[in-house]
Amino acid sequence: MLIKTDRDGFTHPITGEVTPRAVYQDRRQLLKWMASGAAGAALASWAGREALAQQVQRAGKLAPLNAVRSAVPGAVTMEKVTDYKDATTYNNFYEFGTDKDEPAKNARTLKTTAWTVEVEGLVKKPGKYALEDLLKLAPQEERIYRLRCVEGWSMVVPWVGYSVSHLVNKVEPLGNAKFVEFITQADPKTMPFVGSRVLDWPYVEGLRMDEAMHPLALLSFGMYGEVLPNQNGAPVRLVVPWKYGFKSGKSIVKIRFSEQMPKTAWNKAAANEYGFYSNVNPHVDHPRWSQATERRIGEDGLFAKKRKTLMFNGYEAQVGQLYAGMDLKKNY
């Protein structure tokens, strides 16, 4: 707050020189925060991420992946796209570390050549599909999706891929197939944190059949017009935009069709915190924090205002009917 004085008395500042009350109060909170000692760790983390962002490969460095703009309703948001450097240096990928900056540092060891995805379970056409065959299965589309994570942060990312339904139709599920399970790579030689006790490996996620068949559920091979960077789930991953980010499994090697609901990684680790459905819902809090607001990466300055979390991450008009009649607090 600016106060001008002179030798003989007091001079009022002009309006533009007065610190706004809200900013002043925020600064008081900041001073308390810094005094607590938390600031040092947070600012060090921030500095580390900024340094890493200067080293990460920029858009244009990876192989291009051409696509047409998707015409699926709701598949392209007009919101500002998150910077490539932020989307590729702030990640959850526990196979390469539990801190947000560790996947970008460690995922270079992932080997994505000669990649295959095995399809098994209740299907008429099981088998192994080379990545090249999967890429040819349907036209590549660009979709600009919001991605909301359970920890309270979000991004807007231009993904490249096609609806999971194309693969489902190709393998022809049997009539009793009710769920689709996505199993990710778990190679301790190339994924240094596989084997840690944080999760039961391999990482497993799953969808109900009607969720997997929804046009917005995406099998993604790229982002920002390029193939996926390793830390973002190369060479193929799931993107389910109306669910919390951990539902979108990365580096998929197996897809299994089953009659029973699969036991998923985070649900096994902490069932009271991570339900099978995990739809973005501002009215259902995580046991340790509120889900009512979120922080958009790239808008995360010290005084940045948080956004209100949208039901189904803003895709309620497209997917709300999938859960008609369900108790979404019980089926969280």
C-alpha positions as CSV (number, residue, x, y, z in Angstrom):
1,M,0.0,0.0,0.0
2,L,1.5,3.4,-1.1
3,I,1.3,6.3,1.4
4,K,2.9,9.6,0.3
5,T,4.2,12.0,3.0
6,D,6.0,15.3,3.1
7,R,7.9,17.0,5.8
8,D,5.0,19.2,6.9
9,G,2.0,16.9,6.6
10,F,0.2,14.2,4.8
11,T,-0.4,14.0,1.0
12,H,-3.2,11.6,-0.3
13,P,-2.1,9.4,-3.1
14,I,-4.0,9.5,-6.4
15,T,-6.5,6.7,-7.1
16,G,-4.2,4.7,-9.4
17,E,-1.5,4.5,-6.8
18,V,-3.7,2.8,-4.1
19,T,-3.2,-0.9,-3.8
20,P,-6.6,-2.7,-4.3
21,R,-7.9,-4.1,-1.0
22,A,-8.2,-7.7,-2.5
23,V,-4.6,-7.7,-3.5
24,Y,-3.5,-6.3,-0.2
25,Q,-5.3,-9.0,1.6
26,D,-3.8,-11.6,-0.7
27,R,-0.4,-10.3,0.1
28,R,-1.0,-10.6,3.8
29,Q,-1.9,-14.2,3.2
30,L,1.2,-14.6,1.1
31,L,3.4,-13.2,3.9
32,K,1.8,-15.7,6.4
33,W,2.4,-18.5,3.9
34,M,6.0,-17.5,3.4
35,A,6.5,-17.3,7.1
36,S,5.2,-20.8,7.5
37,G,8.1,-22.2,5.4
38,A,5.8,-23.7,2.7
39,A,6.8,-21.1,0.2
40,G,10.4,-22.3,-0.2
41,A,9.4,-25.7,-1.3
42,A,6.6,-24.5,-3.5
43,L,8.7,-21.9,-5.3
44,A,11.6,-24.4,-5.7
45,S,9.1,-26.8,-7.3
46,W,7.8,-24.0,-9.6
47,A,11.4,-23.0,-10.6
48,G,12.2,-26.6,-11.3
49,R,9.2,-27.0,-13.6
50,E,10.1,-23.8,-15.4
51,A,13.6,-25.0,-16.0
52,L,12.3,-28.4,-17.2
53,A,9.9,-26.6,-19.6
54,Q,12.9,-25.0,-21.3
55,Q,14.5,-28.4,-22.0
56,V,11.4,-30.4,-23.1
57,Q,10.9,-31.0,-26.8
58,R,8.6,-28.3,-28.3
59,A,5.8,-28.9,-30.8
60,G,7.4,-29.6,-34.2
61,K,10.2,-31.8,-32.8
62,L,8.2,-35.0,-32.8
63,A,6.8,-36.9,-35.8
64,P,3.7,-35.1,-37.2
65,L,0.4,-36.8,-37.0
66,N,-2.1,-35.3,-39.4
67,A,-5.8,-35.2,-38.5
68,V,-9.0,-33.5,-39.5
69,R,-11.0,-31.5,-37.0
70,S,-13.6,-33.7,-35.3
71,A,-17.3,-33.2,-36.0
72,V,-18.4,-35.2,-33.0
73,P,-20.7,-32.9,-30.9
74,G,-18.7,-31.5,-27.9
75,A,-15.4,-32.8,-29.2
76,V,-13.8,-29.4,-29.8
77,T,-13.9,-26.7,-27.1
78,M,-13.2,-23.1,-28.0
79,E,-11.3,-22.5,-24.7
80,K,-7.7,-21.4,-24.8
81,V,-5.3,-24.4,-25.4
82,T,-2.8,-25.1,-22.7
83,D,0.8,-24.3,-23.8
84,Y,2.7,-27.4,-25.1
85,K,5.5,-26.9,-22.6
86,D,3.0,-27.0,-19.7
87,A,1.1,-30.0,-21.0
88,T,4.3,-32.0,-21.4
89,T,6.0,-31.1,-18.1
90,Y,3.2,-31.3,-15.6
91,N,2.0,-34.9,-15.7
92,N,0.7,-37.8,-13.7
93,F,2.4,-41.0,-14.9
94,Y,3.4,-43.0,-11.8
95,E,5.5,-45.5,-13.7
96,F,8.0,-42.6,-14.1
97,G,7.7,-40.9,-10.7
98,T,5.1,-39.5,-8.4
99,D,6.0,-35.8,-8.7
100,K,4.5,-33.9,-11.6
101,D,7.8,-33.0,-13.2
102,E,9.3,-36.5,-13.0
103,P,7.6,-38.2,-16.0
104,A,9.2,-35.6,-18.4
105,K,12.6,-36.3,-16.9
106,N,12.4,-40.1,-16.7
107,A,10.1,-41.2,-19.6
108,R,12.9,-41.1,-22.2
109,T,13.6,-44.7,-21.3
110,L,10.2,-45.9,-22.6
111,K,10.6,-48.0,-25.7
112,T,7.7,-47.5,-28.1
113,T,9.0,-49.3,-31.2
114,A,7.4,-52.6,-32.3
115,W,4.4,-51.8,-30.0
116,T,1.4,-54.1,-30.0
117,V,-1.9,-54.0,-28.2
118,E,-3.5,-57.4,-27.4
119,V,-7.3,-57.7,-27.4
120,E,-8.7,-60.5,-25.4
121,G,-11.7,-61.7,-23.4
122,L,-15.3,-61.7,-24.6
123,V,-14.8,-60.9,-28.2
124,K,-15.3,-62.7,-31.5
125,K,-12.0,-61.4,-32.9
126,P,-9.2,-61.5,-30.2
127,G,-5.6,-60.9,-31.3
128,K,-2.6,-58.7,-31.3
129,Y,-2.7,-55.4,-33.2
130,A,0.5,-53.7,-34.2
131,L,0.5,-50.0,-33.7
132,E,0.5,-49.4,-37.4
133,D,-2.7,-51.4,-37.8
134,L,-4.4,-49.5,-35.0
135,L,-3.5,-46.2,-36.7
136,K,-5.2,-47.4,-39.9
137,L,-8.3,-48.6,-38.2
138,A,-10.1,-45.2,-38.5
139,P,-9.4,-41.6,-39.7
140,Q,-7.4,-39.5,-37.3
141,E,-9.3,-36.6,-35.7
142,E,-8.1,-33.6,-33.7
143,R,-10.2,-33.1,-30.6
144,I,-9.7,-30.2,-28.2
145,Y,-10.6,-31.7,-24.8
146,R,-10.5,-30.4,-21.2
147,L,-8.6,-32.7,-18.9
148,R,-9.5,-32.4,-15.2
149,C,-7.4,-34.2,-12.6
150,V,-8.6,-35.3,-9.2
151,E,-5.9,-33.1,-7.5
152,G,-7.7,-30.0,-8.6
153,W,-5.9,-28.9,-11.8
154,S,-7.0,-28.9,-15.4
155,M,-5.7,-28.4,-19.0
156,V,-7.1,-28.0,-22.4
157,V,-5.3,-30.3,-24.9
158,P,-5.6,-30.9,-28.7
159,W,-5.6,-34.6,-28.9
160,V,-5.3,-36.7,-32.0
161,G,-7.0,-40.1,-32.4
162,Y,-10.4,-41.7,-32.9
163,S,-13.4,-42.9,-30.9
164,V,-12.7,-46.1,-29.0
165,S,-15.9,-47.5,-30.6
166,H,-14.1,-48.1,-33.8
167,L,-11.8,-50.6,-32.1
168,V,-14.8,-52.1,-30.2
169,N,-16.7,-52.6,-33.4
170,K,-13.7,-54.2,-35.1
171,V,-13.3,-56.9,-32.5
172,E,-17.0,-57.6,-32.1
173,P,-17.7,-58.1,-28.4
174,L,-20.0,-60.9,-27.3
175,G,-23.4,-60.2,-25.9
176,N,-22.3,-60.8,-22.3
177,A,-19.4,-58.3,-22.5
178,K,-20.3,-55.4,-20.2
179,F,-17.0,-53.8,-19.4
180,V,-13.8,-52.8,-21.2
181,E,-10.5,-53.1,-19.3
182,F,-7.4,-51.1,-20.3
183,I,-4.0,-52.5,-19.1
184,T,-0.9,-50.4,-19.5
185,Q,2.8,-51.3,-19.9
186,A,4.6,-52.4,-16.8
187,D,8.2,-52.9,-17.6
188,P,10.6,-52.2,-14.7
189,K,13.6,-52.1,-17.2
190,T,12.1,-49.0,-19.0
191,M,9.7,-47.7,-16.3
192,P,11.8,-47.0,-13.2
193,F,8.9,-46.7,-10.7
194,V,7.2,-50.0,-11.7
195,G,7.6,-52.2,-8.6
196,S,7.1,-49.3,-6.1
197,R,4.4,-49.9,-3.5
198,V,2.3,-46.9,-4.5
199,L,0.1,-49.1,-6.8
200,D,-0.5,-52.7,-7.7
201,W,1.1,-53.0,-11.2
202,P,0.3,-53.1,-14.0
203,Y,-1.9,-49.9,-14.1
204,V,-5.4,-50.9,-14.9
205,E,-8.4,-48.8,-15.8
206,G,-11.9,-49.7,-17.2
207,L,-15.1,-48.4,-18.6
208,R,-18.6,-49.7,-18.8
209,M,-19.4,-50.8,-22.4
210,D,-21.8,-47.9,-23.1
211,E,-19.1,-45.4,-21.8
212,A,-16.5,-47.0,-24.1
213,M,-18.9,-46.8,-27.0
214,H,-19.6,-43.1,-26.5
215,P,-18.2,-41.0,-29.4
216,L,-16.2,-38.8,-27.0
217,A,-14.2,-41.7,-25.5
218,L,-10.9,-41.4,-27.4
219,L,-8.1,-43.7,-28.3
220,S,-5.3,-41.2,-28.7
221,F,-2.0,-41.5,-30.6
222,G,-1.0,-37.8,-30.6
223,M,-1.4,-34.3,-29.3
224,Y,-0.6,-30.9,-30.7
225,G,-0.5,-32.4,-34.2
226,E,2.4,-34.7,-33.3
227,V,2.8,-38.2,-31.9
228,L,2.4,-38.5,-28.2
229,P,5.5,-37.6,-26.1
230,N,6.5,-40.5,-23.8
231,Q,5.5,-38.7,-20.7
232,N,2.0,-38.2,-22.0
233,G,1.3,-41.9,-22.7
234,A,3.1,-42.8,-25.9
235,P,2.4,-44.5,-28.2
236,V,-1.3,-45.0,-27.5
237,R,-3.5,-44.0,-24.6
238,L,-7.1,-43.5,-23.5
239,V,-8.7,-40.1,-23.1
240,V,-12.1,-39.9,-21.4
241,P,-12.8,-36.2,-21.0
242,W,-15.8,-36.3,-18.6
243,K,-13.9,-38.3,-16.0
244,Y,-10.9,-37.5,-13.8
245,G,-7.6,-37.8,-15.5
246,F,-6.5,-41.1,-13.8
247,K,-9.2,-42.9,-15.7
248,S,-7.4,-42.3,-19.0
249,G,-4.7,-45.0,-19.0
250,K,-1.4,-44.4,-20.8
251,S,0.9,-46.7,-22.8
252,I,-1.8,-49.3,-23.4
253,V,-0.7,-52.9,-24.2
254,K,-3.9,-54.9,-23.6
255,I,-7.6,-54.4,-23.9
256,R,-9.9,-57.0,-22.2
257,F,-13.6,-57.4,-22.5
258,S,-15.4,-58.9,-19.5
259,E,-18.7,-59.5,-17.9
260,Q,-17.6,-58.3,-14.4
261,M,-16.5,-54.8,-13.4
262,P,-12.7,-54.8,-13.5
263,K,-10.6,-54.0,-10.4
264,T,-8.8,-50.8,-11.3
265,A,-5.5,-49.5,-10.0
266,W,-6.6,-46.6,-7.9
267,N,-9.8,-48.2,-6.8
268,K,-7.8,-51.1,-5.4
269,A,-5.4,-48.7,-3.7
270,A,-8.0,-46.5,-2.0
271,A,-11.6,-47.4,-2.8
272,N,-13.0,-44.7,-0.6
273,E,-11.1,-42.0,-2.6
274,Y,-11.2,-43.3,-6.2
275,G,-14.5,-44.9,-7.4
276,F,-14.8,-47.0,-10.5
277,Y,-16.8,-44.3,-12.4
278,S,-14.8,-41.2,-11.2
279,N,-17.0,-38.8,-13.2
280,V,-16.0,-35.1,-12.7
281,N,-18.5,-33.9,-10.1
282,P,-18.2,-30.7,-8.1
283,H,-20.8,-32.0,-5.6
284,V,-18.7,-35.0,-4.5
285,D,-15.6,-34.1,-2.7
286,H,-12.5,-36.2,-2.4
287,P,-12.1,-37.2,1.2
288,R,-9.1,-34.9,1.6
289,W,-10.1,-31.9,-0.5
290,S,-12.9,-30.2,-2.3
291,Q,-13.6,-30.8,-6.0
292,A,-15.7,-27.7,-6.4
293,T,-13.0,-25.6,-8.0
294,E,-9.9,-26.2,-10.2
295,R,-6.7,-24.5,-11.2
296,R,-6.0,-24.3,-14.9
297,I,-2.4,-25.0,-15.7
298,G,-1.0,-21.8,-17.3
299,E,-3.2,-19.7,-15.1
300,D,-1.6,-20.8,-11.9
301,G,0.1,-17.6,-10.6
302,L,0.2,-17.0,-6.9
303,F,-2.9,-14.9,-7.0
304,A,-4.7,-16.6,-9.9
305,K,-8.4,-17.1,-9.3
306,K,-9.6,-20.7,-9.4
307,R,-12.4,-21.9,-11.8
308,K,-15.6,-23.5,-10.8
309,T,-15.6,-27.2,-11.6
310,L,-18.2,-28.2,-14.2
311,M,-20.4,-31.2,-13.9
312,F,-18.9,-34.0,-16.1
313,N,-16.1,-31.6,-16.8
314,G,-18.4,-29.6,-19.0
315,Y,-19.7,-32.5,-21.1
316,E,-23.0,-33.0,-19.3
317,A,-25.1,-32.4,-22.4
318,Q,-23.2,-35.2,-24.2
319,V,-22.8,-37.8,-21.5
320,G,-25.3,-37.1,-18.8
321,Q,-27.8,-39.6,-20.1
322,L,-25.3,-42.5,-19.5
323,Y,-26.0,-42.1,-15.8
324,A,-29.7,-41.4,-15.7
325,G,-31.3,-42.8,-12.5
326,M,-27.9,-43.5,-10.9
327,D,-27.0,-42.1,-7.5
328,L,-23.8,-40.3,-8.4
329,K,-22.7,-39.8,-4.8
330,K,-22.8,-43.6,-4.3
331,N,-21.4,-44.4,-7.8
332,Y,-18.6,-41.8,-7.6
